[in-house]
């Protein structure tokens, strides 16, 4: 994994918040970016009883909103890959901002042009 900027999928955020040391080491000293979609998913995730932990995490990373470029890219990805709309927006955000996406979701392998880091969680 080269560079300091990395786009993080929701499942990786959850692993990180749950204390996964492998993910922690992989993301150490990196600038983390997430989509507003991931922010929304994290804030509604049923596995956390302490929203303050999530808010502290969100305050420490960069959250990117959907702009026209991301919207157009997400439509194209969804049309071509049949990926769910939230995942299409996340992938489009990573592609549009020229960052690798780290995820544990194998469905992202369908997307041409995505710099994908597929994490296999044990």
Secondary structure as the mmCIF struct_conf table of DSSP 4:
data_model
#
loop_
_struct_conf.conf_type_id
_struct_conf.id
_struct_conf.beg_label_comp_id
_struct_conf.beg_label_asym_id
_struct_conf.beg_label_seq_id
_struct_conf.end_label_comp_id
_struct_conf.end_label_asym_id
_struct_conf.end_label_seq_id
BEND BEND1 UNK A 3 UNK A 4
STRN STRN1 UNK A 5 UNK A 8
HELX_RH_AL_P HELX_RH_AL_P1 UNK A 10 UNK A 17
TURN_TY1_P TURN_TY1_P1 UNK A 18 UNK A 19
HELX_RH_AL_P HELX_RH_AL_P2 UNK A 21 UNK A 27
TURN_TY1_P TURN_TY1_P2 UNK A 28 UNK A 29
STRN STRN2 UNK A 31 UNK A 35
HELX_RH_AL_P HELX_RH_AL_P3 UNK A 36 UNK A 43
TURN_TY1_P TURN_TY1_P3 UNK A 44 UNK A 44
TURN_TY1_P TURN_TY1_P4 UNK A 46 UNK A 47
BEND BEND2 UNK A 49 UNK A 49
HELX_RH_AL_P HELX_RH_AL_P4 UNK A 51 UNK A 59
TURN_TY1_P TURN_TY1_P5 UNK A 60 UNK A 60
BEND BEND3 UNK A 61 UNK A 61
STRN STRN3 UNK A 62 UNK A 64
HELX_LH_PP_P HELX_LH_PP_P1 UNK A 65 UNK A 66
HELX_RH_AL_P HELX_RH_AL_P5 UNK A 68 UNK A 81
HELX_RH_AL_P HELX_RH_AL_P6 UNK A 85 UNK A 96
TURN_TY1_P TURN_TY1_P6 UNK A 97 UNK A 98
STRN STRN4 UNK A 100 UNK A 103
BEND BEND4 UNK A 104 UNK A 104
HELX_RH_3T_P HELX_RH_3T_P1 UNK A 106 UNK A 110
TURN_TY1_P TURN_TY1_P7 UNK A 112 UNK A 113
STRN STRN5 UNK A 116 UNK A 118
#
